[in-house]
Amino acid sequence: MKRQILILLALLPLLLAAQTGDLPRSTPAAEGISTQAVINMMDSMMALPECDIHHVMVVRHGKVVAELHPAPFRAEDSHTLYSASKTFTSLAVGIAIDENLLRLDDRVMTFFPDKRTNRVSDNMADMTVRDLLMMASGVKPDWTMRNNSTDWVKDWLAKPVDDKPGSLFQYDSMCTFMLSAIVQRVTGYTMLEYLQKKLFNPMHITIADWETSPDGINTGGWGLRVQAETMAKLGLLLLNEGNWNGEQLVSADYVKAACSRLIDGGAKETVPATDGNQGYGYQVWQSKWPGSYRADGAMGQYTVVVPQENLVVVILGMKLYGHEELACIWNQLMPGLKTEPLKPENKLQKKLESLSANASLQLPKGKRTSKKTDAFMGRQLQLDANRFKLKSIEVDRNMLTLDSEDGTHETFAMGYRTWNYSPMTGYPYYSINSINRMQGFKHGFEAAAAYAWTSPTTLEVRVHYVDWISGMKFVFDFEKSEVTIVDTYPNSKPATIPFTVQ
């Protein structure tokens, strides 16, 4: 008995990670999808310019029929979300409504009597939970407020409400943050704690953490970190109108409303149909394909649901204009959907499995070593002032060491023609500059790095933060004594920084 307990304890980390295999698996053909259509979609996504695909999952009839996790990303890696986080916030609101802890028509100000400053305007007094859910608060979006404030609730409630609440769609992540603050007020739990109790535990979502505001409120509109399979589960929960394996976790009426068009979302009937102008529900976007909708985050993060086809597609990656990724679904995958199972497509299935097993983001191309630069190996390269706040870099054969101005010290193992993984002590580079950013993440981050000498005096190193969003590219020119650094956020400009060898 003691031996069995020890074995179970040893396997516990694997069992927790095994949630990546929770959903049943099948093949495209068995679920009525052309295998070639799936291959075409994945090939098209991987070929998109200025795009890093991290995770793709295709689910039909509740079964995962295909998935793609290009190296260095792996199925078990979490992915930090931008606005795709918002749909989980909406579900937390829906559960709180089911429990009679709040109502859609509750006035926002009534939850925060201690945050009132001066006179409350009529528009602010009229603003409801429903208005926040539909991004129609009447407050002009201010994307810099979170960079300067330590009390987001108080400072947001002090803003002028220029438009009548409920009348005008104005996309604003602070609306979602306010929903998170309301959930915390009425439940006594942070939104993550509440979701873990009411949603994540029943759905066996064991790996999740969420960024918080300076005063400990989950950010709501961004910053949730979960696995790709969790996003597939989200899609299935929405597809099944809040029901999970026979248990109604969120009321069907709320989910149906959340996933419908409740406000135009900037849609103009006279312009061509795009995925950005089909309307908005409760923190859920409508999509171009008839009847479809999605959780949607910046930099190419989608959970697309097509109810008529019993289909969920998850895409997580790094691309500024994700409509091209969505177009791969509409143009490549959808024509391959059939109403009945197809005959086994064994050759195509093996091709799909090979694609999934061998997919990788671009590795540096060049030689393993360069004798011309031996004098630089293991030496500290002192950098001039730079926007990355890096103080010095050291390259020593298969290791890259970064020292930052804030005292952070990171050492990454680098692979040649492969990715090597290293735990991080600090945080990845982040495009959001809110005060106390990264607060609330309970688990550390991990990086994967690869290198090659592209010339006798030039070394290229690529680093991907595998449970984050972005990555970094370093190109060392030892002849000119400078390094060019760029992060992988779209439209980021390279910075060429001189260095002095110490």
Buried (B, 14 or more C-beta within 10 A) or exposed (E): EEEEEEEEEEEEEEEEBEBBEBBEEBBBBBBBBBBBBBBBBBEBBBEBEEBBBBBBBBBBBBBBBBBBBBBBBBBBBBBBBBBBBBBBBBBBBBBBBBEEBBEBEBBBBEBBEEBEEEEBBEBBBBBBBBBBBBBBBBBEBBEEBBEEBEEBBBBBBBBEBEBBBBEBBBBBBBBBBBBBBBBBBBBEBBBBBBBBEBBBEEBBBBBBBBBBBBEEBBBBBBBBBBBBBBBBBBBBBBBBBBBBEEEEBBBEEBBEBBBBBBBBBBBEEEEEEEBBBBBBBBBBBBBBBEEBBBBBBBBBBBBBBBBEBBBBBBBBBBBEBBEBBBBBBBEBBBEBBEEEBBEEBEEBBEBBEEBBEEBBBEBBEBEEEBEEBEEBEEEBBBBEEBEBEBBBBBBEEBBBBBBBEEEBEBBBBBBBEEBBBBEBEBBBBBBBEBEBBBBBBEEEBBBBBBBBBBBBBBBBBBBBBBBBBBBBBBBBBBEEEBBBBBBBBBEBEEBBBEBEEE
